[in-house]
Amino acid sequence: MYFEFILIFIVTLFFIYVVKHYASKIGFIDIPNERSMHGNTIPHGAGIGFYMSVFLVLSFYHFDMLISYIWIVIAIFFIFVTGILDDHHDISPNTKFLIIFISTIFLSFNNIIITNLGTFFNYEISLGWVALPFTIFAVAGFTNALNLIDGLDGLAATVSIVILTTFFIVGYQNDDFFIMLISGAFISSLFAFIFFNWYPASIFMGDSGSLTIGFVISMLAIKSLEYLSATSILFIAAIPILDTLVVMFRRKSNGRSVFAADMCHIHHVLKSLFDENTKKTVLFLGLIQFIYSMVGLFLNKNIKDEYIFILFLFNVIFLYLILDNIIKKQKRKC
């Protein structure tokens, strides 16, 4: 298995180099707008590189396993193709949601579905017929959340590596080869991507990358419910979730659409706080995500679900108050 990870790393380097070289010819160029954190046109679509390397290497060495999880493979492929189309020419949010909707149904065919939320005050919350709709909501929410933090060089990749490493640990602790293989494969590909995406980035992952990685993490999180509580996963994947919740709540409280675009995500605020230093911002958020992930693993074994959930809500409120205070000092329009 570890040989395959090394091979994925090498193949990803090659594929991303090719995508970067031909990006302008095939229309994979990111043109800056008023919300961009960069000023130059930069190639995107590096997700093609790390998806293709993972798919090809795993197909060669673990074809039987992929066939046994064929609906998951098809679902990830659908998300990947959607990301490519969005990178080439923007597609509507409704279309993206429809594809995530269909792909999540495919996941359920391989029993990747959220059936209960845990035990709260000695009462198990079973979702019953709401299981599939809730799973679709959760997958769509997190996939979009990871897409939203892809706003600084290296940020989405760094946070994703931390989260995927945590799931690799979960797979290792519970002897789950599938979780170890998928998480390890994408960790390897993302480390290769970091070579090109670390500040100053020469290529972005694009939606072909962020949507795919977000969907894969969502799938692994649901698969890990065999070993983890749903509440502990809130911490294991905390940064994208917290950022989305805080931003949406702030927009709603200010009378704006929760889907309105702005420059008030956590990475925007922190970058300004760190004197526009991208590397410090990314490393800081990566460290915070690591702490959250380790806390999530610890809480899963030692604390009841209701207390974990209350603690997470406290984190949402605390982060909102802290960021709101900083935003007011920075005089941001949020």
N, C-alpha and C positions, 0 to 999 in steps of 0.2 A: 504493500500500500504506500509506503513512504517513497519508494522509487517513483511511483506514479505522480506523487506530488512534485517531486523534483522535475520530472519530465513536463508536467503541466506548466510549471514556472518557466522553463526554457521555451516551450512552444508558445506560451502567451507573449513572451518578449518578442518573438519573431512575428506573430500575427499583429500585435499592436504596432510594431514598426511598419509593417506593410500597410495597415489601415492609415496610419499617420502620413505615409508617403503618398498614398493615392486619395486622401480625403478630399482635397480640393477638386479633383477630377470627377468624383462621384457624388459631390454635393453634401459632404459631411463637414461643414464649417460652421462654427458658432460665431454669430455676429453679435457684438455687444449691443445692449439696450440700456434703458435708464436704470434697470435693476441689476445689471451685471457688475461683478466685482473685478473685472478685467477690462482693459481698454483696446485690446487688439483682437483681430480675428484669429481663432485658434481651432484646429481640427477637433472634432468630437466623434463619438462612435466607437471608442475603445472597448465598449462592452462586447462588440463583435469579436474582438481578440480573445477576451477571457472566456466568453461563452463557447466559442469554437474549440479552444484548447481543452476545456473541461469535457465537452461532449466527445471530441475525437479520442482523447486518451482513455476516458472511462469506457467508451464503447469498445475499444480494443482490448482492455484488460478486464473489464467487469460487465461484459455484454449481458450475461445471464441475469445479473442483479438489476440492470436497467430494464430488462424485459419484464422482470417480476414487479417492477414499479413503473410500468409503461405509462399509466395515466399521469403520474407525476412528471415524467419526461415530456409527454405531450403538452401538459399545462405550462411547464417552464418554456418550452419552445414557442408556444403561442404568445407568451409575455415578451419573449425576446424579439420575435418578429414585429410585435406592436411597437417595441422600443426603437427598432430600426426604422420603421415607417415614420415614427415621430421625429427621429433624428434627421431624416431626409426632408420631410415636409410635415409641419405640425399637424397632428390629428386632434380631433375634439376631445375634451375631457370625457364626454359621454361615451365615445367610442372606446377609450381606454378603460373606462369602468365596465363596459359591456364585456370586453375581453377578459378582464380580471374576474368578472362574474362567472363567465363560462369556464375559465381555467380553474377557479376554486371548486366548481362542481366536479371537474375532472379529478381534483385532489381527493374529493370525497369517495370516488370510486376505488381509491387505494386506502380508504379508511383514514384519510387525513382530514379530520373534522373535530370541531370543539363540541363535545357533548355535555360537559358540565364545567362550572366555574369554581368548584371547590366546595369546602364546607365552612359555612359561616354561622357561628354561635350554635354549633352542633346540628345545623341543618344543611344538607347537601343540595346545592343549586344545580339541578339537572335541567338542561335546555329542551329536551324532548324535540318536538317538531320545529322549534326555533333554532335548533342546532345549525342547520345549513345557512339560513339567513344571517345568523350571528357570525358564523365563520367567514362568510362573504364580506360582511361589514369589517371584521377584524383584519382580514387579509388586504382588502382594499385600503383600509386606513393606514396600515403600517407600510405597505408598498408605496403609497403616496407620501408618507412621512419621511421615508428614506430619500425619496426623490427631492423633497423640499430642503433637506440639509446638504444636498450636493451643490453648495454655493461657494465653497472655498477650495483651493487646490489641495488635494489630499484628504479632505475632511470626510466625505462619504466612505472612501476606501478605508481610512484609519478606524472610524467608528465601526464599520462592518467587520473588519478584521478582528476587533476586540469581541464583538458579539458572536461571530462565527467560532472564534477560539473557545469561548465559553461553551457553546453547544458541542464542540469537539470534546471538551472535558466531560460533558454530560454523557456523550456517547461512549467515551472511554471508561468512565466509571460504571456504566451499566451494560458494557459489552454489546453496544448497538453499532454494528459495523456500518450500516447505512448512514447513520448520522455522522459518524466519524469520516466516512468516505466523502460525502457531499460537502460537509463543512470544510474538511481539509483541502479538498480540491479547489474550492473557491477562495480559501485563504491563500493558497499558493498562487493562484492567478492574480489576486489583488496585490500581493507583494510584488509581482512582476509589473503590474500596472503602476504602482507607486513610483517606480523608476522614471516613468514618463509624466506622472501627475503631481509629484511633489513640487512645491513652489520653487521657481516659477514653472507652471505646468506647460508642457509642449503638446498635450492632448487631453481632452476631457472624456470621461466614460460615457456621457450622453445618456439618454433614456434607455438605450439598448443595454446599458450597464446598470443604472440605478433602479430601473423597474425590475430587471432580472434579479439583481441582488436582493432587493426588498422583498420580492416574491419568494425567493429561496429561503431567506431568513424566516419569513412568515411560515413557510412549510415546515422548516426544521423546528420552529417554536411549537407548532401544533403536534408534530411527531414527538417532541420532548415531553408533552403532557403525560406520556406514559410514566415519566420519572419525576416530573416537576409539577408544582402547583401553578395554576394559571396566574395567580397573584405574583409569584416570584419572577415569572417571565416579564412582568411589567418593569422590574428592575434590571433584568438581564439585557433588555433592549431599550433602556430608559431614555437615552438622549433624543432619538427621533420621536418617541412618544411624548415626552415632556414638552419638547419644542412645539409640536403640533397642537397639543392641548392648550398650552399657554398662549400661543399666537391666535388660535381660534377664539379663545375666551376673551382676549383683549379686543379683537375686532368686533365681537358681538357686543361687548360692554360699551364700545365706542359707537355703536349703531351702524357698523359697516358689515358687509357680507363676510361670512367666515371664509369664503373662497377668494376674497380680494387679495391682490398681490401687494406686497410692501417690502421694506428693508428693515424689518423688525424681528427677524428670526434671531435665535440666540447667537449664531455665528456672526451676524451683522453687528450686534450690540457689543459682543466681546472683542471683535477685531478693532473696533473704535476704541474700546477700553484699553487694549494692548497696543495703542499707538500705531494702528494699521499693520501690525506685524502678523502676517498670515501663519507663519510657522508656529509661533507661540500660541496662537488661537487654536490651531489644529491639535497641537500636542496637549494643550490644556483640556480640550474637550475629549480627546482620546483617553487621557488620564481619568477624567471624571466618569467616562463610560466604563472604564476598567473597574473603578471603585464600585460603581453601581452594579456591575455584573457579578463581582465577587460577593457583594452584599446579597444579591439575589440568590446565589448558590447557598450562602450561609443561612438566610432566612427560610429557604425551602425546607431545611432539615430541622430547624429549631423553633420556628414561630408559627402560630396558628394563622390561617388565611385572613381572618377578619382584621388581625393586627397588622399584617403585611399590607393589606389594602388601605387601611387607615394611614399607615406610614407613607404609602405612595401618594395619597391625597395630600398629606402634609407637605410632601416634596413639591407637588404641583403648585400649591398655594404659596409656599416659600419662594419658589423660583419666580412665580408671577410677581410677587411683591418686590423682590430684588431687582428683576429686570425692568419692572415698571419705574422704579426709582431711578435706575441708570438711564432709561429712555428719556425721562423727563429732563434729566441733567444734560443729556445729549441733544435735547430739543428735536427729537425725531417725530415725524408725522406718522402715527400708528393708529 
